[in-house]
């Protein structure tokens, strides 16, 4: 017996000596010193419990904490609501109740005015969580599909369609690794990206979020994107959780209408699953199913479909991580019911999503959902074991990220890292390399010009350069960037929309640059899903300038494959800039003046007319016959 005690003593001694003390920080709960090591006393009971002991296996910590939680606390861990900060970046007061009293598991943040404000807001949320009964930290997420896009001044690189035009996966990895560093600096530990959808339906408003329409390239793009954000193929303390979307491939939206049924067949579904398979192979920690009905699999929206999430995602593809629904799970399920003429109540939608489809985190949830789910469990309509199953996955991810030991960040460090010159240089390099020249009769690069007219509302708008899923950003407009490079001796004038004024000024200019495209948006394109032709106002502007005989250069901020047939027939040059991020205006101007030789290649086909769009299949890549410009096309100066 004595020998056993001696051996036990030395085992504890050796364990303590071998343990590597992590950084442990508490702002409201006590710290415990045990075996010469520090731990957070998260439930403030004066003793080191298993879930507080960072030396213990994660699985043991999960089970210990789960055994201490009430049903309401477990359900709250599954909730993933949104909060928009106040103008100064601070969290609104109701978030204190959400974090401290309700103990929600996740929160999506948007529209932060600076890196310091972002870091301070994340710290405040974690302080409120620390004050909760069990001190469970929160995972803060962001719709950061192209950098730290919801923090003003952060890294905002080209949208995925522009990155696909580059085709350089090493550059993409460098961009995502820089973005991971910025996310960690402000305390955001989950990105609702990458978008793994294929751009096979030209009318869909979210084409710009897709890494092109080539399934093989998209798969490799998604693979490295996941590995770069998660700092390897398994979650660790340096990871930002990647949430790949929109399962099982939302690109083939019926007639391009967002949230309409996904029209892939059992055969073409295999193509759309390739990027998701690559993400799972790379160890992606979360998958987001969409609102749409996957017609090849089920009559229910993907985010409520057991066939999609359990039979396909879990069983066939072997995914073991978090299933995080897109925002408004109940809305998506009820919408699917309406499509088939069936009315589904809120309770039924919760049962379908949580019990039948077995989702783990409910995007866009509200505090009322906690009460409703608890009631449904008590009524026997949702199993308590199903809740435990979801919460195990959530707690496992949180323990693995290391945020139970220290969820806090340093605002001064965030200011130093976020949007630093090195990261902005990467963004500029990507913007430059994405520029895709599809027509040039010799007018570009611009040389020996004394007067330039710039026209089009998009030329004076930074938001149009960055595109959707982005906070207001400081940055150069195209007008400002062109003026800066043109020099003091060159007269540069700007007209936003007036065709008569543009015609007058163009007649007295050496060249006219017209910037076309849609204003920034998220889901639904301003021009609608039924047409890809230029608006009448943009067409009138182009025609008025063309009548003067002044050489016409068209710069396209391309979110979808617009019909550029008139431009191809009448303009002197067409430069596709996509949505190139906060450094995009500089890259566009440099390309126009020849400081950058365009290298980009179209990652999608550009159609000649709407008949070609209507005749192509929404679920097949590159099936437009005789397009205006084919996928892979792109010119350089001197060619």
RAMO-V759563 format. One record per helix or strand. SS is the DSSP state (H for helix, E for strand). FROM is the first residue (numbers start at 1). TO is the last residue. If there is no record, write none. Layout:
SS|FROM|TO / SS|FROM|TO
This chain:
H|2|18 / E|31|34 / E|37|40 / H|50|52 / H|58|68 / H|71|77 / E|79|84 / H|94|102 / E|106|110 / E|112|112 / H|115|130 / E|139|142 / E|147|147 / E|151|151 / E|156|156 / H|160|166 / H|169|186 / E|190|191 / E|195|195 / H|207|209 / H|215|230 / E|241|247 / E|253|253 / H|254|256 / E|262|262 / H|269|281 / E|286|289 / E|293|294 / E|301|301 / H|302|304 / H|306|316 / E|322|324 / H|329|339 / H|346|356 / E|361|363 / H|367|378 / H|384|401 / H|411|417 / H|421|434 / E|436|440 / E|451|455 / H|457|460 / H|462|466 / H|478|486 / E|491|495 / H|499|507 / E|511|517 / H|536|546 / E|551|557 / H|565|570 / E|573|576 / H|584|592 / E|606|606 / H|610|615 / E|629|629 / E|635|635
